[in-house]
């Protein structure tokens, strides 16, 4: 499957990315996630992102999505460990700032995160859980090669139950293809 999306870079989250996180906390971006977070919640989230990106044990990583041409940060994306259906998997999520939406940036960032999570060789599946009402994020999952497992109730943030789609991508699929001997 060929994906038509702009070139983007994903760069590990750093201490300097708090303003990007604050920009991604806009009401129109947080509508499908229970609304904007408080300043205190943002500070805690930022620290979790910094810690996750410093950890090299395969627990995941957070990134800023960067446009190579001007080096502008267009959004956030990452993957992290999650227990789902009784097994350890990776989960992914993203946010693209309003000025950059509608250009395929989320899809390109997701494809890059798929490759990063696949390179860990730790978990078989990568899941995404966009709300049923979030058409653009559901489209990103489809375009990035995820398969729709079905609808589910997903808790995010804690205490807030969302009706979501469970999208799954098999991270081992490519490994199997690469490891097959050529005839």
C-alpha atoms as one frame of an Amber mdcrd trajectory, in Angstrom:
protein
   0.000   0.000   0.000   1.422   3.384  -0.970   0.532   6.326   1.242   0.505
   9.792  -0.226   1.549  12.050   2.637   4.003  14.885   3.095   7.488  14.244
   4.379   7.728  14.682   8.128  10.288  13.915  10.787   9.486  12.693  14.245
  11.891  13.911  16.900  12.028  12.648  20.489  10.111  14.719  23.014  12.280
  17.012  25.123  12.065  19.465  28.016  11.709  22.241  25.421   8.388  20.906
  24.053   6.031  22.160  26.761   4.722  24.999  24.585   3.817  22.480  21.864
   1.905  20.435  24.423   0.112  23.577  25.585  -0.828  24.413  21.961  -2.154
  20.862  21.468  -4.405  21.355  24.515  -6.746  23.593  22.490 -10.475  22.887
  22.990 -10.985  21.912  19.326  -8.173  19.334  19.605  -9.261  17.924  22.965
 -12.977  17.706  22.172 -12.822  13.949  21.509 -10.734  13.337  24.644 -12.881
  14.828  27.367 -11.794  18.460  26.943  -8.654  20.487  27.661  -6.446  19.671
  30.624  -5.552  22.042  33.446  -2.088  23.582  33.643  -1.210  21.136  36.439
  -2.313  18.177  34.297  -0.247  19.495  31.376   2.859  19.791  33.548   2.440
  16.168  34.672   1.798  14.973  31.105   4.880  16.834  29.854   7.025  15.156
  32.500   5.610  11.729  31.545   6.486  12.457  27.908  10.022  13.544  28.820
  10.498  10.455  31.009   9.088   8.109  28.368  11.384   9.525  25.715  14.425
   9.152  27.977  13.585   5.511  28.777  15.231   3.106  26.351  13.681  -0.119
  27.658  11.047  -0.397  24.936   8.190   1.074  26.973   7.530   3.549  24.171
   8.415   7.056  23.172   6.828  10.442  22.538   7.704  12.690  19.612   7.009
  16.028  18.078   6.012  15.893  14.408   8.277  18.256  12.483   8.035  19.596
   8.934  11.492  19.211   7.395  11.288  22.308   5.194  11.027  24.888   7.977
  11.576  22.773  11.074   8.149  23.750  12.430   6.542  21.464  15.009   3.137
  20.505  13.598   1.956  18.187  16.357   2.607  15.358  18.768   2.650  11.582
  18.410   3.910   8.614  20.336   3.529   5.018  21.377   3.502   3.436  24.818
   2.801   0.161  26.528  -0.765  -0.703  27.388  -2.553  -3.812  28.605  -5.431
  -4.560  26.258  -7.447  -7.763  26.056  -5.214  -9.344  28.685  -1.969  -8.846
  26.754   0.766  -6.256  26.533   0.524  -4.140  23.384   1.594  -0.719  22.228
  -0.918   2.076  21.938  -0.475   5.150  19.769  -2.071   8.568  19.706  -1.456
  11.890  17.989  -2.526  15.491  17.732  -1.885  17.844  14.821  -2.207  21.579
  15.395  -5.132  23.223  13.535  -2.895  25.208  11.140  -1.415  21.926   9.841
  -4.519  19.741   9.635  -5.881  18.305   6.412  -2.466  17.805   4.793  -1.697
  14.188   5.679   0.711  15.105   8.471  -0.976  12.853  11.059  -0.858   9.912
   8.643   2.816  10.486   7.853   3.632  10.787  11.562   1.683   7.607  12.306
   3.537   5.673   9.618   6.818   6.863  11.177   5.676   5.763  14.660   4.659
   2.367  13.280   8.244   1.886  12.121   9.659   3.046  15.470   7.401   0.710
  17.462   8.092  -2.157  15.045  11.852  -1.624  15.518  11.487  -2.319  19.256
  10.636  -5.984  18.480   8.808  -6.096  21.810   5.040  -6.277  21.246   3.131
  -7.810  18.362   0.356  -5.215  18.101   0.012  -1.471  17.958  -3.484  -0.175
  18.767  -5.185   3.187  18.360  -8.480   4.113  20.018 -10.016   7.200  18.371
 -13.553   8.043  19.434 -16.306   6.943  17.067 -17.067  10.602  16.328 -13.472
  11.483  15.396 -13.644  10.916  11.640 -10.193  12.339  10.827  -8.363  10.121
  13.350 -10.275   7.050  12.213  -9.231   7.899   8.632  -5.585   8.170   9.740
  -5.779   4.637  11.149  -7.210   3.279   7.909  -4.670   5.116   5.725  -1.747
   4.017   7.914  -2.639   0.340   7.488  -4.458  -0.455  10.735  -7.356  -2.937
  10.712 -10.610  -2.107  12.467 -11.209  -4.654  15.219 -14.503  -3.085  16.345
 -16.086  -0.683  18.766 -15.099  -0.612  22.411 -15.372   1.432  25.576 -12.054
   3.076  26.313 -11.222   5.070  29.429  -9.486   8.363  28.723  -8.684  10.348
  30.676  -9.126   8.209  33.796 -12.743   8.351  34.869 -14.017   9.325  31.405
 -15.412   6.475  29.306 -15.269   7.040  25.536 -17.006   4.998  22.878 -14.106
   4.304  20.535 -12.962   2.248  17.605 -10.227  -0.289  18.300  -7.776  -0.175
  15.382  -4.910  -2.690  15.375  -1.737  -3.073  13.335   0.300  -6.282  13.383
   3.900  -5.207  13.976   5.255  -8.691  13.247   3.729  -8.866   9.778   6.685
  -7.120   8.200   9.222  -9.056  10.291   7.791 -12.328   8.984   8.061 -11.092
   5.403  11.647  -9.936   5.894  12.717 -13.190   7.523  11.383 -15.507   4.815
  14.152 -16.949   2.691  14.107 -15.930  -0.936  13.552 -18.817  -3.383
